[in-house]
Amino acid sequence: METASILREGVFLLGAGLLFVIPFRRLGLGAVLGYLVAGVAIGPFGLALVGDGESKLGIAEIGIALLLFLVGLELNPARLWRLKRDIFGLGLAQVVVAGLGLAALNFIAADFTLGAALALGLPLALSSTAQVLPSLKSSGRINTPFGERAFSILLFQDLAIVPLITIIAALSRAPADPATPPGWLLALATVGAILGLVLAGRFIISPLLRLTGRLGERELFVVVGLFTVIASAAIMEALHLSTALGAFIAGVMLADSPYRHEIEADVEPFRSILLGLFFMAVGMVLDVTVILANPIFVVGMAAALVGIKTAVTYGLSRAFGMDRRPAFALGLLLSQGGEFGFVLFAQAQAALLIEQQAASLFGAIVTLSMATTPFLLMIARRFEYVRPHSEDELEGPDLAQQTKAIVIGFGRFGQTVTQILMAARVSVTLVDIKPEQIELSNAFGAKVYYGDGRRIDLLRRAGAHEAQAIVFCTDDRALGEKELEPILSAFPQAAIFIRAFDRRQLLAVRNLDLAGSVREVFESAIRMGIDVLQAMGADDQDILGAEQFYREQDQLRLDAQGEAGNLRAGPPPLYVPPIKKATA
């Protein structure tokens, strides 16, 4: 019967997750909100299909630990040391100022006692690591200066769980638990546990990973990864410390491991499932009746929470040297309540500082604030980079020094071309038309000028009349004969190269006297084909012959397509070539 009950609940949990998360993701509202609504729908205050949300919440907290473990894998001790000012300066200031401000709001506006106001206000200063970090990682912003500052604040917030639990224990009205150690002992235990985990990683986990790598068993990497996370979390739990902190330290100690990417790929699916279960459990434990009885209070406090945290983070970020726009974006990004608030509210309830109704109300406030995150993220993206009030204020290439080459477009393609030119000691002037790309590039030390590289007047101001090469690295599929012919006439001394998106664009410029054109993925695809053949043990002459055969066939197709004006002309694109030895 117990097995049947587990299976039935598993079907309801997974089914509800699919039912709600898919449409929420398609609408751009995020998976977290979908899981929360799914939990409310099937929980005891909804359709009552699944019960005992508290026990599921405890199990699902492993998902939070896995998330922090994966974050730790992205960091090594050197990078952590580099971020120390933002972690222990900006992060500490944000938690203290926002926590005390929200506690004061609870004390004045909601008429709580001082102890209850602190027990509710301080946890509200924490933001949702589970919402913000995946967003930063998926968009590739986690390693940008903006992403690193957001991560630093989130990391300190996770570290702050231990002192916040200590503060709640000190304010507790409940009889003292003799099993709970005093605060000073918890601090010593934290330092000792961190050192112990670091040593364990060096002398136990790293050799174990090397042994696993030699055995070549994929499932053993899964076992080692999960063992590392759960063991670290269990040790911290036994010491009455933050399980998330233990998992994070476990990740950091493996950040330099050659098997880091293997572990990350193996642990990620478990993190996704358990994190979804965590948010569903949060939805299940929310007392909807209490929320419906106080809707104005919940909405008002959620709005106040978002507003206060945005203002505090903005002000502190400005004090730490951030520009106005990214500081405002950072405030919006971290304005929601966090998942650890639910844990701390439960601690406050056990300490007899608040009643169960207050825990449900403030759980709803955190949930509602988290529901605003997808919308605020959309707004934050518009402010993330420092932009001038108008594009006219962006620096054009008028003051650029004369260089041998001009690169138009400084995206992923243009960056590689530029690095190769600079490695050969060729001076380069960089031009891009996207303000976001310019500001991001400038943040990493690359001087990029603003302007439309197709305009002859701008190219002349950039020194194109004396340049040896002009390289168009943009993803502009409309760049063709009409745009390039005047440039060829105006700067005959310069070799003009373009990045072509596909065959169509290549055919559109075939009659121009270009120095060269490269299809985006043509050479890289050939390179991979060669690497695959080499890995399969093919003869070097056969590989070179296959490459030559493909290039010849492709050129024949291009010539035939250009003459006929039809992409269907020429040899068929799919064929089984004969084995052909390379010619000298």
Order of alpha helices (4+ residues) and beta strands (2+ residues): alpha-alpha-alpha-alpha-alpha-alpha-alpha-alpha-alpha-alpha-alpha-alpha-alpha-alpha-alpha-alpha-alpha-alpha-alpha-alpha-beta-alpha-beta-alpha-beta-alpha-beta-alpha-beta-alpha-beta-alpha-alpha
